[in-house]
Amino acid sequence: EIYTLSLHDALPISNAQRSATDQLDGHQGTLLGALIVMCVVITAMVADAVAAVWLGLLRPFRALRRAMASVTAGDYDTRIPAVGPAELAGLGRGIELMRLRLVAALDNLQRAEQRFRGVFDAAPDATIAVAADGSIAMANAHAVQLFGYPVGELIGQPVEMLVPEEARAEMAVARAAYFADPQSRPIDAELRMSGQCRDGRRFPAEITLNALPTDGGMLVTAAIRDVTERLALEAERERLRAIAERERVERRLEQSQRLESLGQLVGGVAHDFNNLLNVIQGYTNFTAEEIGRRAQADPELAPVLEDIGQVQAAAQQAGRLTRQLLTFARHEIRQPEVIDLNEVVRGAGELLRRTLGEHIDLAIQAEPVLWRVKADRGQLEQVLVNLAVNARDAMPGGGQLTIATSNAEVDTAYAAHRPNLEPGRYCVLAVSDTGTGMDQATIERVFEPFFSTKPRGRGTGLGLATVYGIVSGLGGTIDVYSEEGFGTTMNVLLPASGQEQVT
C-alpha cells in the first residue's frame, strides 16, 4: 500500500523541528557558557600552577645554578643555598658540603704550598726547579744571589744558561737522559761541574739532584753549592799534608842515616872491644887454670880464684853486650833459613807466658796462611822477646799484650816513605800493648843504642836497637804507632821468601 504525503501534512513536522531546534540552541548556549567558565577556571589553574612552579622550583633552581656558577668561576666564598622543595634543598645542602670540603682542601693545599715555598726559599743552597723541556720553573733567593739574575730573568729560561757555553750541550744530553729515566742513577747523586754567573764569573759547583713529581709533570730540583772556598781549603790541606809527610819522611831518613852512622861507629868500637875481650877472657881463663891447680895445695888462693870467676862472668856479660852491638851494626854473621813465622811466635809465646807475669794478658792472633820469611830463627826469637819485654815494661800495672801475624803487599807509594824498603810481599809481626805509650820525641830516638826511658840500672838501651839491626839486616822495617796513655804498636815488616816450604 502506498501512502502519499502532501504539503499540508509536512507543516506540523517543521514546527516540531523548530521547537526542538530552539531548545537545542538554548542548551548550546548554556553549554557554551559552561565551557567558557571551565576555560577560565582551567586558565586560572594553569596560571596558578605556573606561578607555583616558578616560585617553588624554578627560582630556587636558578639561585642554585647562579651559586654553582660563582663557585666554578673561583669564588669559593659563595654559599650554596638550600631552598625549594625538599629534594632540591637536599641537593643544595650536599653541594654546600662539597664546597666547604673543597675550601678546606684548597686552604690546606695553599698552606702546604706556602710551607714548600718557605722551605724552598730557606734552603741553605742555591736551588732551582727545572721542567722536562729544560726551562727553569722555580728559583730561590740563594740562586738569585749566586747567579746574579733577577727572578724574572730566570723563570722560563733554559737551565743551560747557568753553565759555561762549552758545557751546555753535554748538560742538555744529561738532562734529557735523567728525565727519561730518573731512577737510572741514585737520587741525591752529587755531580761536579762549573757554574756561570750573569757577569761571566765561573765557579766550581757541586750539584745535588732530586726528582719532584707534580700535577703538571715531573720537575727536577737542583741544589747548587759554590765549592770554591772548600776546594781552596782542601788544596791548602793537601799542601800542608804533603809538607808534613815530606818532613816526616825526611826525619825518618835522617833517623835512618843517624842509626847507620851509629851502627858504623858502634860496629868499629865493638870489634875492637871484642878483640880486647878475647884477650881478657883468654888470659883470665889461663890464670884461672893456674890458680885452680895451685889452690889445691894452698887454700889461701881460693878467694883469688873466686875473684877471677867474677872477672870471667863480667867478661861474658861484656861479650853478650858486644854481640848485641854487632847485631845492631849488622856485623854479626848468621845462617838464615826459610821459616814459618807463626811457629816462632807460638814457640816464643810459651816462654813469654811463663816470664811476663800474671799481670800481663797475652793474646796471639796468627794468620792461618802466612807467607814464609828467610831469616835466622834465633834472631827472630830475639826480636819477638825484646819487643814483648819492652811492652811488658810499659805496663807496670798490667795490661793486654797482643802478638799478631799477617801478610801485606807493599806498593811503591808506601815504600817511598820508608827508607831502604822495596815494594813487594811482606810478613807483618805486630806487637801491641796497652801501656803508657810514647811521645814523638821518644819515638824518634827509640831505636838508638843506649837510649832508654827506664830508670838507671834497669836496662842497657840495646833491646830495641838490636831489633832494629836485625830487621834492617833482613831488608825489613819497623813502624811505630804510639799515643801517650793508650799504648804502643810495633809493626815489623819482613820480606816474604819466594820459597813456600820450610827447608
ZIURTA-V819356 format. One line per field, one symbol per residue. phi: phi as a letter, one per 30 degrees, with the letter a starting at -180 (. if undefined). psi: psi as a letter, one per 30 degrees, with the letter a starting at -180 (. if undefined). burial: # if it has 16 or more other C-alpha atoms within 10 Angstrom, else .. Layout:
phi=???
psi=???
burial=???
//
This chain:
phi=.ccbccdddddeddddddddddddddddddddddddddddddeddddddddddddcbddddddddddddddddjdddddddcbieeddddddddddddddddddddddddddddddddddddedcdbbccdddiddcbadddddddcicdeddcdidddddcbeedcdddddddddddddbdcdbddiddccaccbdddjdcbdbccccbdbdbddjdcccbccbdceddddddddddddddddddddddddddddddddddddddddddddddddddddddddddddddddddddcbeddddddddddddddddddddddddddddddhcdcbcdbdbdddddddddddddddcdjddcccbcbcdeccddbcadedddddedddddddddddbdcjlccccbbacbcccdddddcbeiccdkcbcccccbbcddibddddedcdcddicacddejcacicddddedddddddicabccbbbeibjbbccccceddddccdc
psi=kkkkkleeffeeeeeeeeeeeeeeeeeeeeeeeeeeeeeeeeeeeeeeeeeeeeefeeeeeeeeeeeeeeeeffiffkkjkilaleeeeeeeeeeeeeeeeeeeeeeeeeeeeeeeeeeefgkflkklkklfggkjelkleeeeeefgkleffekflkfffglleffeeeeeeeeeeeeeifgflklgkkkkaklklegfklkkkkkkkkkjklfglklkkjjkkjgeeeeeeeeeeeeeeeeeeeeeeeeeeeeeeeeeeeeeeeeeeeeeeeeeeeeeeeeeeeeeeeeeeffefjfffeeeeeeeeeeeeeeeeeeeeeeeeeeefhfkkljllkkjfeeeeeefeeeefffelffkjkkkjkkeikllljlkeeeeeeeeeeeeeeeeffifglakkkkklllkjkleeeffgjkgkkkakkkkjkjklhafllleeeefgfgkkgkkgllkfglfgfefeeeeeeeeffgalkkkjkkkffakkjjkjkkklfkfkk.
burial=.......................................................#...##.##..##.##....#.#######...##.###.##..##...................##...########.###########.####....###.#######.......#..#..##..#...........####....##########......#########......................#..##.##..##.###.###.##.##..#...#..##..#..##..#.........#..#..##..#...#.###########......#####..#..##..#...#...#.#...#...########.##########.###.##..###########.#......###.##..##############.......####.##........##############.###.#.#....###########......
//
